[in-house]
Amino acid sequence: MKYYVFAIAIFSMGVSASECFDEPSTIQRAQCHGKEVAKLDVQLNLEYKYAISQLKKNPRVTVEEFRAAQGLWVKFIEADCQVKGKLYGGAPAWQTVEYQMCRKEYYEKQILLFKVTSHKAAP
């Protein structure tokens, strides 16, 4: 059941609506997306801490394994979003917008994954 909730949520998320596209300049859009990512980062850290606390109940995965995997995830999204920003961005300001949008998408999915795997997802 939890996997269905996860799949439905991932597919329904798509590209989230953002007020950042209403900003008049590319630089303001980049700043707006940066603020959205910062908010998601706080939420992601809370979910991460909760997931760590739940690992004590799961003998199949150690805290060290989980932390190592998440460290690799952080490195991956940084590299992936840097490349996507350069590929799709064009001008430097647009590269920043694309970079931040990429990070936002990854963060939203990871937050949802933490919620589902920690049995916190809404039914």
CORVEN-V968096 format. One record per helix or strand of 3 or more residues. SS is the DSSP state (H for helix, E for strand). FROM is the first residue (numbers start at 0). TO is the last residue. If there is no record, write none. Layout:
ss->SS from->FROM to->TO
ss->SS from->FROM to->TO
//
This chain:
ss->H from->1 to->12
ss->H from->18 to->21
ss->H from->25 to->54
ss->H from->62 to->88
ss->H from->91 to->116
//
